[in-house]
Amino acid sequence: MSINFKLSMLIPVLAVATIIAIAGGLGVAFMILNETELEETGVIILGVAIVVAVPGAAYLLDRAGSAS
């Protein structure tokens, strides 16, 4: 088997594993946060923070990258 064929099989598997790890980690974080004193309020706060922080970080990284 050629290296290109091996990579064409490995990269999608790694992509799926990465998505599963990230989604699983977020799910566990939300479940743990829901069991604290904050309950649903804490989950909502974390969700809003993620929705705001991820595009904000991408914007700042894009500006930093295009400035050079």
N, C-alpha and C positions, 0 to 999 in steps of 0.2 A: 504494500500500500504506500502511496506517495504521501509526503508530508502535507500537501494541500488537502488531500482527502481526510487525513486525520484531523487537521485543523477545522475542516468544514463540519466535522462531527463534534469536536470538542467545544468550539465557541458557542453554539446554541445551547449545549448542555450547561456550560458555565453561566450563560445568561439566565437560563431558567433557575438554576441554583441560587444565583444572586438575588433574583426577584423573590424567590421563596424565602430567603434569609431576611431580606429587608421587610417584606410584608409580615412575616412571622414575628420578627422583632417588634415591629410597630403594634401588632395585635397583642402581644404579651405586655408591652408597655401600657397600652390602653386598658387592658384587663387589670393589671396591677394598680394603675392609677384609679380605676373605678372602685377598687376595694379600700381605698384610703378614705379619710374624712371628707375629702372634696367630692367624691363620687362623680356624678355626671358633670358637675361644674368643672372639675379638674380635666376631664376628658375633653370637654368643649374648649377649654383654655388651651390645652396642648394642641388640639386640632387646628384652632385658629392660628396659633403660633407657627405651626408647620406650614399652613397655607400662606402666611405672610413671609416667613423667614426664607423658605426655599426660593421663591422668585426674587426676593430681595438680595439674597446671596448670589444668585445667578447674575443679576444686574450688576452688582458690585464687581464680580469676577470678570464680567464682560467689559466693563469700563476699564478695569485695571489691565486687562489684556490688550485692549485696543489703544491704550495710551502709549504703549511702547513701540 
